[in-house]
Amino acid sequence: EWDWTWFDNAPDKNSDRILVIGDSITVGYREILSKVAGGRYFVDGVATSKGVDNLSFASLIDYVIPQLGNTKVVLINNGLHGWHLSADNYEKHYDALVKHITGKYSDMNFVIVTTTPVRKKDNLDEYADNYTEVLERNKRALKIAEKYGMAVFDAFSVVKERVDLYSQDGVHLAESGYELIAKNLDEFITKLL
């Protein structure tokens, strides 16, 4: 397991801030999003390999959020970890995590970010074997977003048809993929601020 946290321009407690919660994909676009924002807002991050059922996931978020100032938008992107979970258990635990976050920090705008598809490492033109599971997880995430009245940013659709946006491992994006997500996210976030 790994955890990664980032406080963007930490001394500034007055500017608008965005918090990105997710996995290595969010690590990939967080820094680029910060550059695209150009100081209009700062982008903090909490990323982990933990599945949504991990008992310390919520504690990790609770460790980070109180240290931030003026967080306006929280992006939640989790779907590429915790493959031991059935779709029903994934939904149950994801729902519990979202309920915890939205209940405890109700003064922020919350956004579900869909999970990006995975491609085969040896043939990027084909989706990986877990493609239908990613689709199902996104369907469950959208259900949770609707339940809690959350906005949705569809990262899946941004990169779905673009093989050129992927790195050779088929999971992570090339810099151009992270840049495209960041540019689209910036437009999306700007409307929420």
N, C-alpha and C positions, 0 to 999 in steps of 0.2 A: 504494500500500500504506500501511496505517496500523497502528500498534501503540499500545496503551493499557495502562498498569499502574497498580494502585492498592494501597497498603498501608494497611489499615484500622487506625487507632490504632497506628501503627508503633512507638512507644516500648515498648508492652507486649509483651514476649517470652515471658510465662508463660501467658497465657490461651490457651484452645483457639482454633485458627484453621481457617478453611475457605478453600481456594483454588478460584476459579472460572476455568477456562480456556475461552475460546470466542471469540465474535464480538460484534457490537453487541447481540444479544439478551441476552447475559450481562451486558453493561454496563447494560442496562435493569433487570435484576432484582437485580444485586449490591447496590446501595445500599439497596433496599427490604428485601432479605433481612437486611442488617446491622441495619436498624431493627427488623425483626420479632424478630431474635435478642435485641435489647435488652441487649447486653453479655454474654450467656451464652457467646457465641463471636464472633469477629471475622471479617469476610469480605473477603479479598484478591482481586484480579482480574488476569488477564492476558487481554487481548482483542486480536484482530488480524484484518485482512482477508486474511491469508495463507491459502492452501490448505494442506492437510496435506502436500503434496509439497514445500513451500517448504523449502529447506535450512536456513534460519535459524529455523524454527519451534521446533525443539527447543532451540536456543541461547537463544532468548528465554525459554523456560521455565526453562532452567538458570541464566539470569541472575537470575530472580526468586526461585525456591524457596530458594536458600541465604541470602537476606536475611530470610527469614521465620523465626519461632520457633514451635515447637509446632503445626505444621500437622497436623491429624487427618484431614481429608477433602479430597480433590481431586475436583472435578466437571469432567468433560471434555465439552464441548458444541461440536462442529464439524460443520457440514453445509451452511451457506449460502454458502460460498466455494469456489473451486477448481472451477468448473463445466466447465473444460476437461478434467477427469479423467473417464474412463469409470468405471462402477461398480466394475469389477475393480481399476483403478488407485487409485481412492479407498480401497477396502478395504485394498489393499497398503500404501499410505502411512499411512493411519490406524493400521493394525496396527503398523507400524514406530514411529510416534510413541508409541503406548500402550506398546509393549514397552520403548522407551527410558525413558519416565517411570516405569513400574512397576518396572523393573529397577533404576533408579538411586535411587529413593526408595521402597523397599519397605516402610518402616515406616508408611505412610499407608493409609487406606481410599480406594479409587478407585471413582468412580461415572461411568458413561456416562450423559449426559443426551441424550435424543433431540431431534432437530431439529424445530422448530415448522413447521407448514405455511405456505406463502405464498399470499396471496389476490390476485386481480386488482385493480389499482389503481383501475380505472374501474368495477369491480363487485365489492365485497367479498363478496357472496353466493357468488361462484364462486372455486374454487381457481385459482391461477396455472398456467401451462403446465408448470411443473417439478414439479407435485404427485407424479407417479409417480416422478420421480427422488428426491424427498425421501423417499418411502416406501421406495425401494430403499436409499438411504443409511442410513436408520434400521435396515433389515433387516441391512445389513452391520455397522452399529455394534453391534447386539445380538449378532451372531455373535462380534465381537471381545470384547465384555463376557463372553460365556460362555467363550471361550477362556482369558481371563485371570482368571476367577472374580470379576468385578467386579459390583457392584450396578448397577441401572438405575433412573433416574428418568425417567418417561415424560412429558416436557413436551409432546410432540406431542398426547397424549390430553387433557391438561389444557385446551388451547385449541382443539382441533380443531373442535368444533361451535359455537364462540362467536364469531360475527362481531363482536359488540359489544366484544370484547376487543382488536380491531385498530385501529391508526392508519390514516389515509387512504392511506398508501403501500402497504398490503397486506403489507408485510414485517415491519415493527416492530409492537410491541404498544402499545396505549394503556396508561396508568398502571394501570388496573384489571386488565389482562392480566398485567403484571409483578407486581402485588400478589398475584394469584391464584397465579402460579407460586411466588412467594416464600413464601407461607403454606404451600403444599403441600411445598415444599422444606424449610422449617423443621421440619415434622413428620417428614419423611424423615430429615433430618440428625440430629435429636435421638435417633432410634433407633440411629444409628451411633456416637454419642459415648459 
